[in-house]
Amino acid sequence: MKELKEVIRLVVLEKRDIVLSIVFGFLAGMSAVGLFGASGYLISRAALIPPLYALTVLIAFLKLFGFARALGRYAERYFSHRATFTILSNLRLAFYKKLEPHAPRIFQKYRSGDLLSRIVGDVESLQNFFLRVYYPPVVLVIIFLGTIVFTSIFSISVAIVLLLGLVVTGLLIPAWYTVKQRKLASRLRHARGELSTEAAEWLYGFRDLKIYQQLDDRKEKLQQSSDDYIREDERDSRQVLSSHSWNTFATLLVSWIVTGLGAILVAEGDLNGLFLAMLVMISLTVFENAAPMAVLPSHLDDSKRASERLFSIVEEEDRGSATYNLDGELAPDIQVSNVSYRFPDEEREALTGVTVSIPAGSKTAIVGASGSGKSTLLQLFMKFQLPSSGELMVNGMDMKNLSEESIWANSNVVLQENHYFYGTIRENLQLAGEDLSDEEVELVLNEVGLEFDLDQPVFEKGENLSGGERQRLSIARAFLKGKRLWLLDEPTSSVDALTERMIFDHLYERASQDTVVLISHRLSGLEKMDQIIVMAEGKVAEAGSYDELMQKQGYFYEMKQIEKNIFST
Ligand SMILES: Nc1ncnc2c1ncn2[C@@H]1O[C@H](COP(=O)(O)OP(=O)(O)OP(=O)(O)O)[C@@H](O)[C@H]1O
């Protein structure tokens, strides 16, 4: 049950509703037993033409049991469903709180469809844990015990038959199907994950698939995943039906045994014949409560796997204690010593033995060939990942101990791909701060060379903006945030050279006292930087000021010559 530890913790929080569900479940179950038992007795008694008052009292009891049964069932459903919805909402919240700090790393690791299926599908699956796994066995056992104690007043042997019936329907059959279910359900969940991944790939990649005429292939794959899922789902449903059938068979068998045994006991004079119909009716009714046990194995297995899958996303990596916050008042000092990093499931290291020093308030450019590890290094500065080995210190503190939230809150970040929300230009810029005035926003838009009306609409993912406009909007967001650490990954790759120069002039002005790390694809305009780090194949090839690197005539110098030749031809 360790897979369900977190879910059980959240379930137990709803103590009040759990107790009320059990109390009213017990009331409903016992009232049903009372109702049918009393009707059996009434029929037998009526056949003997008793005085009218005896019948009137029995009929009054019947009405009372009928009323109590309906009330009990309603209240049980009300409290159990209320508990379920509260547990689900707590579960979503608890999961989201765990997910949030790991979000950037997780988005890189999981395909979006798989992640979505886990967040939506697995949380939904867990709604059955309380409703169909956690409390029904408790209600079943106490109703049976109550009924067995009552039955034993009339016949110990009938009570023993009921007890055996409880063991078979409440324990043996569910246990047998729990074992069988284990093999089946993992295939169903795998098929569901595959289907949602394929569906997401199909939707997100529709345009490119169409252009490259690969739609038919993908459609076939999607169809295949859908068929696999339907087949596994049918297999799962057959299993549930079979469990149901065996449970009902055992239930009816017990009623037959009670009838036969009762008849023998009456014939031998060990049981008053008046109570035979009552005992048979009781045995038929009490097993109604065993019906939910037929679906328990599939829901138990489903809940275990769902919980395991859900929390495995956020529990698999020790991210350090992260108890300290980055001081937002100071321009940070970053020291990287002998850092290596390998992406999960990758054989090759993205960074190998990287040592760099980025003093507080300095301006650093990182350049190098595509795939040389520039963005990976920047990701380590943002604590999207932790180094596989080596030391990364910020303001003298190990990165492991700094909370990622404080790093993100205190840095102005422009990544290669940034998100733009459906809304207006103003709303997209207010991501940097809700209280920003229109004047501040307009000033910054001017500095990045955009002449937008603040109420101009922005479509989903910024689809009505050009690549350069989107980048400049991101830079404007970073300008508006105004923190002391700037982490910029090719922020102007789609912007023309003149506008780029203007943007950098404003950047240097705004960040004159701040720590700036800029990944640049162009080698021009880096003269103003305090140092340039040249990366090659995950290592630092060379580092120094612009003049130093040019004098050295090494890797940077060569790159510069190549760039010059390209632009002069
Ligand atoms: N999420 C990832 N999973 C696995 N490998 C990755 C991932 N992201 C990057 N890599 C690999 O790590 C290496 C360094 O990539 P990185 O993005 O840091 O290079 P870069 O220098 O920033 O390249 P570019 O200039 O093209 O952006 C590459 O070999 C790349 O394939």
The ligand as a Gaussian input file, in Angstrom:
#p B3LYP/6-31G(d) Opt

LIG

0 1
 N       16.123000      17.962000     -23.007000
 C       17.208000      17.375000     -23.491000
 N       17.359000      16.052000     -23.395000
 C       18.445000      15.433000     -23.857000
 N       19.481000      16.060000     -24.439000
 C       19.411000      17.379000     -24.566000
 C       18.275000      18.114000     -24.107000
 N       18.476000      19.416000     -24.373000
 C       19.690000      19.498000     -24.962000
 N       20.260000      18.283000     -25.078000
 C       21.561000      17.955000     -25.655000
 O       22.559000      18.638000     -24.915000
 C       23.560000      19.166000     -25.774000
 C       23.720000      20.677000     -25.531000
 O       22.515000      21.325000     -25.923000
 P       22.270000      22.869000     -25.692000
 O       20.857000      23.150000     -25.985000
 O       22.811000      23.253000     -24.364000
 O       23.219000      23.475000     -26.822000
 P       23.324000      24.987000     -27.295000
 O       24.780000      25.270000     -27.349000
 O       22.502000      25.874000     -26.466000
 O       22.712000      24.847000     -28.744000
 P       21.908000      25.964000     -29.628000
 O       22.853000      27.064000     -29.935000
 O       21.513000      25.187000     -30.837000
 O       20.752000      26.373000     -28.797000
 C       23.135000      18.839000     -27.199000
 O       23.894000      17.718000     -27.610000
 C       21.678000      18.485000     -27.086000
 O       21.351000      17.456000     -27.986000

